[in-house]
Amino acid sequence: MSLSRVVSGLARLGATGVVLLCSLVSGVAAAGPDLDDSVDPGLQRSLERVVREQGLGGEVESGRLSLALVDLSDADAPRLAMLNGHAMVYVASLPKIAILLGAFVEAGRGRFPLDGERVAEMTKMIRFSSNEAATRVLDWVGRQRLLEILQSPALALYDAKRNGGLWVGKSYGREEAYQRDPVRNLSHGATAFQVARFYWLLDTDRLVGPELTPLMKQVLSQPGIRHKFVKGLESRPGVQIYRKSGTWQDHHADSALVEHDGRKFVIVGLANHRDGGEWLERLAAPMHDLVVPPRGSVAGR
């Protein structure tokens, strides 16, 4: 479905769509079991094996590499595996997904329309990681308002009791941070777990609701920067990727909801090393194969 058709469809929703989104943000996302109730021992062992085979066990042990993998192929039974999943780290541009969420929430409250012009700015922010677009979208949402959304009980994408999560305490311009996170004093931070949880909530229509999920996925689709997970998954033809990455100096982050051969999964990688981008590229295909097995084999459970 094209972006213009999705936007036109949302416009026809009118006030009904606004009421739906407001009700979702006020509490639906909090209903039912949460993702950390879905740790799968078999998938965990498999993820640990992949890391060892890639020679990255020491990087995990040192805290320089955090990973999360969620098999969403069975919507009623997600499977989670993590390494350093609750470590709060600096992740550069990856939290632009939080700004995207804030824009959808505030549009749902009627503060501004989800029209073509605004969706185009969000798309530049996500697909091409435009700092200028990110700062404009953040200004639409409001700095403190975004932090309220991220910490709301309904979403809890930043929760100090879970060692943090998605945080935006600085614009993507030159000005100083306006509010650093309470756990690690970071301007732009995340945990692998909460990033994975963002995509899980999106996929289950609990992030922005079933009417707006297609539009958010459209914005996250067709990555404009070919590196890390995107480059690593080029060896797996036919994958559909909804993605946001981040890079600054030695900080390398990537995150994606991936659909392939009737299966779907989330991968998140956060690395603090000059070679971190290359690590994530190497890990992408082996992590993919834990959920979507190569032909002639079966995924381990």
N, C-alpha and C positions, 0 to 999 in steps of 0.2 A: 504494500500500500504506500502511495507517495505521501510525502510530508504535507503537501497542499490539501490532499483529500482528508487526512487526519485532522488538520486544523479546521477545515470546513465543517467536518462532522462535529467537532467540539463546539464550534460556534452555534450550530443548530441545537445543541443541548441547552443553551441558555442558563437560566437560573437553576434548573434541575441539576445540571452538572456541578454548579457551584455548591449546592446543598450537599450533593453526594460527597464531593471532595472534603468539605469541611467536616462532615460526620466521620469520614475515614481518619482524618488527621487527629480528631478528638479522641479516638480510642480503639478503632477496629484493629489496628496493627498490633495492639497489645494482647489480643485475644488468642487463646490456645497455647500449645507448647512453643517454646522459643527454640532457636536454632541450636543452642548449646546443649539441648536435651538429645541431640541426634548424633553424638560422637559414635563412630563406627570403628570397632577395634580392627577389623580386617582391612578397611581402607587406611586406617592409621599406620598399620604395619607396612602396607604397600607404599605409602608416601615416604615413610622412613627409608625403605629399600631404595626407592628412586633417588633420594637425596644421597645415599651412600654410593650408589652406582655412578652418580655424577661427580663424585669426589667433593661434595659440599657438606658432609657431616660436620666437619670442624667449623664451618661458617655458621651453621645452626647452633652448635654448642657455644660459640663465642658471642652469640646474639647479633651477628651481622646479617643474618638472613631469617626472615619470617615468612611462613607460607600458610595458606589455607586452601583446601579443596572441598567442594560440596557437590555431591552427586544429587542432582535434582530430577533425575529421570523418572522416578516415582514421586509424584507430587505429594503423596500422603506419607512418604517415608524418606525424607532427605537423609543423606549420609555425610557426616562431617569428619574431616581429619585436619589437624593443625600442627604446626611446629612454631613455637614462640608466638602463638596466635593472639595472645593478650598483651604483647609488648607494644607500648606506645612509642612510635618513632616519627621522625620528620619524613614527610612524603611529598614535598614540593607541590606539584599541580594536581595530584590525585584527588584532593578534597574539593576540586571543582564540581565533582558529582554532588557534594553537599549543597553547593550554591544552586545547582540545577534543581535539586529537590526543593529548596527554599522558594525558587521562582514558581514552581508548580503549585506549591501550597498557597503562596500569596495570590497567584492568579486565581486559584480556586476560591479565595476569600473575596474576590472582586476588586482587588487593588489595581490590577492592570490586566489587559486582555492577553490571551495566548494567540496573538495574531502572527502573521508571517514575518513581520519585522523582528519581533521579539524572539520567535523561534529560531530565526536565522542567527541572532546574536548568541543564543544558547548553543547552537550547533557549532559555531566557530570556537566557542569556549571549550567544547568537549572534543570534537574531532581533530581540531588543529591546535588546541591548548592555548588559544589567544588570551594573553594576560589582559589586554585592553577590553576584550569582550567580557572576561570574567569579572573585572572590576565594575563594568557597567551593570551587569546582571546583579552583582552583589549590592550595588546601590539601589536597584529596584526593590530588592528584598529588605534591605536594612541590616546593618551589622549585628546589632543586638537581637533583632528579630530572628535572624538565622540561628544564632546560638540557642535561642529559646526553642526553636523547632527541633534542633538536633538533640536537645536535652529533655524534650517533652516526654512524659511517661508513655504516651502512645507509641512513639518511635524509639526512644532511648538509644539513639545512634551514638551518643556520647554519654557514658555512664561512669562516673568515677569509681563506683563499686566494682565495675568490670575493668578497671584500669584504663578508662578513657574510651577512645573511639574517634569518629570523624570530628575534626575541629577546624574551623576557619576563624583565626583571630587576627588576620591581617589581609588587606586587599592584595591584589596582585599588581599593584603599582609600587612606587618607590617609598611611600610613607612608612613610618614605623608601625609595629604591631599595636593594635588597640586593645586586645585582650588575649593573653596567652592561656593555654589550657592549664587547669589546676593540677594535673598529674605530673606532667613533664615540662611545663613552661614552654610549650612549642607554639609557634605561630600557625603552622599548617601541619597537622598531625593526624595519625590514624593507627588503629590496630588492624591486623589482617582479619581477625574475627569480625569486627564491625563492618569492614568493607565487604566481606563476604555476605554478611547479614543484610546489608543494603540491597545487594542483588537478589538475595533470597526473598526479601520483602517485595521487591519489584516483581519478581517472577510469579509470586503468589497473589498479586493484585492487592497487597496490603501496604504498599508504599504510597501510591497515589490513586489507587482504585482502578477498577477494570476499564473505565471510560478513558482514563488518561495514560494508562500503561503503554498502549501502542505508540503514542506520541513520544513519551520519554525513551522508549526503545529505539525509535527512529533517530532521535538526537544522538543516542549512544552508538548507533550502528555506523558502518562504513568508515572505520578509523582512517584518519588522514595522515598519520605518522606510522611508518613501517619500521618498527623495531620491537625488541623484547618479545612479549607473547605473540604479537601479530606476526613477526618474522618467524618465530619458532613454529607457529602453526601452519605456515605455508606448505609444510610437508604433509599436511592432512587436508587434501582438497575437499571442498564442499562445506567447510565449517562456516557458520554464521557467528560473528563476533559482535558483542555490545561491550564497549571498552573505554576505560580512561587510564592513562598512565601519568607518571610524573618523573622529572629529572632535574636535579640541581647539584652540581659538583659531583661528590661521591654518593649521592643519594639517588637510588633508582627504585621506582615503584611501578607496578602494573596490576591491573584488575580487569576481569572480563567475565561476562556471562556468555557461554559458548553453547551453541546448538549444532548437533551433527548426527546424522543417521538415526533420527528419532530419539536421541538422548540429549540431555543438557546438563551442564555443570558450571560451577563458578571456580575460577582460579584467582588467587591473590598472591603476589610476591612483593616483599619489601626488603630492599638490600641497602646496606651502608658500606660500600666498597667501590673502588674505581672500576672493578670488573663486574659490578652488580648487574648491569644491563645484559651482559653476556650470560651471566648465570641464569637470568630469567628466560632468555631465549633458549638456552639448553634444556631447561626444565619443562617448557611448555608442552612439547609433544609427548614426553613420557607421562606427564600428569594427565594429559588428554587420554592416553591409552589405558589409564586405570579405570576410566569410565566408558570410553568407546573403544573396545578392544580391536586390534587389527584383525582383518578377516582371517578366519580359521582358528581363532582363539576366543576365549571368553574372559570377561572382566572378573577379577578376583573379588570375592565377597567374604 
